[in-house]
């Protein structure tokens, strides 16, 4: 009776599964906000973000130092929209 064959089969299937995942191309994602989209009470309707154009939205309970949104370079060839917004109640 060979007790190592089930363990070898499991190890081989894990190895093959890992190889398939390693060779798969990375997933690309894009977020498209439609009409009537609100973040913290602020209107973010009809905006598109992907890996080249992304957003960082920070919500505050009080008035932030640098209120508003600004586009900045992210250092990787893309742009990032940084928003410091006061949460609307």
C-alpha positions in Angstrom: 0.0 0.0 0.0 1.5 3.3 -1.1 0.5 6.2 1.3 2.4 8.9 -0.5 0.4 8.9 -3.8 -2.6 11.0 -2.5 -0.2 13.5 -1.0 1.8 13.7 -4.3 -1.5 14.2 -6.2 -2.5 17.1 -3.9 0.9 18.7 -4.1 1.0 18.4 -7.9 -2.5 20.0 -8.2 -1.4 22.9 -5.9 1.7 23.4 -7.9 -0.1 23.4 -11.3 -2.8 25.8 -9.9 -0.1 28.2 -8.6 1.6 28.1 -12.0 -1.6 28.9 -13.8 -2.2 31.9 -11.5 1.3 33.1 -11.9 1.1 33.1 -15.7 -2.3 34.9 -15.9 -2.3 38.5 -17.0 -3.1 41.1 -14.4 -6.7 42.4 -14.3 -7.3 45.9 -15.4 -10.1 47.8 -13.7 -11.9 51.0 -14.4 -14.5 52.8 -12.2 -17.2 54.8 -14.0 -19.4 56.8 -11.7 -22.8 57.4 -13.2 -25.4 60.0 -12.4 -26.3 61.0 -8.8 -23.2 59.6 -7.2 -22.3 61.3 -3.8 -19.3 60.8 -1.6 -19.7 62.3 1.8 -22.5 64.5 0.4 -20.4 65.9 -2.5 -21.2 65.3 -6.1 -18.9 62.8 -8.0 -21.2 62.1 -10.9 -20.0 61.1 -14.3 -16.3 60.6 -13.4 -14.0 57.9 -14.6 -11.0 56.6 -12.7 -8.5 53.9 -13.8 -4.8 53.1 -13.2 -3.7 56.3 -15.0 -6.2 58.6 -13.4 -7.1 57.8 -9.8 -8.6 59.6 -6.8 -7.8 59.9 -3.1 -10.8 61.3 -1.3 -10.4 62.3 2.3 -13.4 63.3 4.3 -13.2 65.5 7.4 -15.7 66.3 10.2 -14.4 69.9 10.4 -13.1 72.3 7.7 -9.9 70.9 6.2 -6.8 73.0 5.8 -6.7 72.6 2.0 -10.3 72.3 1.1 -11.2 71.2 -2.4 -9.8 68.9 -5.1 -6.5 69.2 -7.1 -4.8 67.0 -9.7 -1.2 66.0 -8.9 1.4 63.8 -10.6 1.6 60.4 -8.9 5.2 59.7 -9.8 4.3 56.6 -11.9 3.3 58.4 -15.1 -0.3 59.0 -14.1 -2.4 61.6 -12.2 -4.1 61.5 -8.9 -7.0 63.7 -7.9 -6.6 64.5 -4.2 -9.7 65.8 -2.5 -10.0 67.2 1.0 -13.7 67.6 1.7 -15.8 68.4 4.7 -18.5 65.8 5.2 -22.0 67.1 4.6 -24.6 65.9 7.1 
